[in-house]
Amino acid sequence: MNVLILNGSPRKNGNTRALLERFALAAEKQHTITFVDLQNLKINGCMGCDACRKNGGSCVQKDDAPALLEQVLEADCIIFGSPVYWWGISAQMKSAIDRMYAAGEKLKGKKIGVLSVGADNVDTPQYRIIREQFQCIAEYLDWDLLFFQAVSASAAGEVKKQPELMEKMTALAGKV
């Protein structure tokens, strides 16, 4: 199975990336893994012009989104990892998801997992809001939401000091 891991954190060595790396390490034993740090790509916001719908999925913007969309279409499973910013996903992740609109029906039927990392307790509204957003997307696109993992961590590298959390990521890789 082709698994695409999207890291929506702008921190090169942040907690989201550390957890996704652990997931990838475990998942690569059984799957082909592609790991993408969205902060390294230039992805403009969707302009809502619908040119992609008139041009067979081709966007008028010249950035890295079309190449990312090809990776998304080739993937059987997509793991979305994002820190919590203002009760939602990062701008990097949001732009990437918005630009997936160009693929339309071609996106249907994938498996997904979601990792959300924030400084607040996992029982606060921000995690619920993010989980519900992905549940709505999954329902709309007929995606199988394999897991939603909320994590409370703020200091960079904090998750690496939590062996039980790192093992949880290994276990989640087994759900793919």
N, C-alpha and C positions, 0 to 999 in steps of 0.2 A: 504494500500500500504506500502511496506517495503522501507524506505528511508535510504540510507547510506550516512553519511556526513563524508567526508575526509578532515581533517585539515592538510594542508601541511606546516604549520608554525612551525619552531623550537622554537618559543617563547611561553612559557606556558601561558602567560597572554597577548598575543599580540592582535592587532586589528583584525586580521583574525579570531582568535578564538572567540573573543567577538561578532563579527557579525554572525558567524556560530552558536553560542549559542543562539542568539536571534532568528535566523531562526528556530532552533530546537525547541525552546520553543513554537513558533507559530505552527509549523508543527505537533508537537506531539499531538495536539488536534484532528487531523484527521488521523494520520498515525503512524506506528511503526517506531521509529527512532533508528538508531545505529550510535553513534558518535565515530570516530576513530581519535586519534591524531597520525599521522604518525611518529612523532619524538620519540614516545615511542616504535616503532617497529624496528626490525633489518631487513632491506630490502636491499639486495645487488643489484648492477646493473645487468641488463641482460647481459649474456655473448654471446648471439647470436649464441649459439651452436645448436639450434633447437632440443635438446633432448626432450623438452616438446612436440613437435609435433610428435615425434616418440614414446613417452611413454604415450600417451593419456592425455596430459596436465600436467604431473608430471615433475617438474623441478629437476635438479640434485643438486641444491644448497639447503642447509639446513639452512633456516632462517624463518622469519615470513610471507613471501610473499604467500605461499600456503593457510594459514589460512585467510589472507586478501582477496585473490582471491575467496575463498568460500563465504565470505560476499558480495563481488561484484556480484557474480553469483546469490545469493539469493535476491539481491536488485532489486526492480522495478525502482527505481530512485536513482541516485548518484549525490550528491552535492560536487563539487570539490572546495575547498577553498585554495588559496595560496597567499603568499606575492609575490611581484615582486622582483626577484633577477637577476640582470644583463639582463634586458629586457625579462625575461622569468619567468617560474614557479620555485619554490624551488626545490632543489635536492631531498628532501624527496618525493615531489609529482611526480617528473619526474621518479624516480626509481619505485615508485608504479605503475605508468601508464605503464612503459616499461615492467614490470613483468606481466601485464595483458595479454600480448601477448600469454602466455601459454594457455589461455582459447579459443583463436581463435574465431570460429563462435558462440560459446556459449554466447558471449558478446552482440550479436546483439539485437536490439529492445528495448533498455532501454531509459528512460528519464533522462536527466541530467540538472544541473544548474552549473554555474561557477561564483565564486567570486574571484576577483583579487584586492589585496590591495597593493598600493605602495605610495611612498612619492611624486611622481611627479603628475602633473595635469593629469586628466583622458583623455585628448585629445592628449596625447603624444604617440609615436610609440609603447612603451612597451605594452600598453593595447591592441592595435590593433594586435600586434604579438601574444599575448596570446589568444585573441578571435579567430583569424584565425586558430591557432593550434587546438583549441577545435572544431571549425567548421569543419575542415578537418577530425578529429577523428570521429566526429558525423556522417559526411557523409559516411565515410568508414564503420562504424559499424551500420549504420541505426539507430542512436540514435536521439531522439527528443530533441534538445537543447531548453529548456524552457526559460532560461535567461542567459545573461552574464552581471554581475554587476561589473563595475570598481569603485574603491573607492580610493580617495586620502587621506592618513593619514600616519603620520610617527611616532609621539611620542606614546609610549605604552599607551593605555587607551584613546587615543584621540577620538575614535569613540563613546565611551560611553557618551561623552559630546555633541553629535550631535543627539538630539531626532528625527529629521526628517530622519536621516540615519537609526537609529534603527527601526523606523516605516517602512521604505522602506524594511528592511529585513523581517518584519512581513508580509508585502504585497507580497513579493516574495514567501513566504511559501504558500500563497494562490494559486500560479500558479501550485503547485505540485498536 
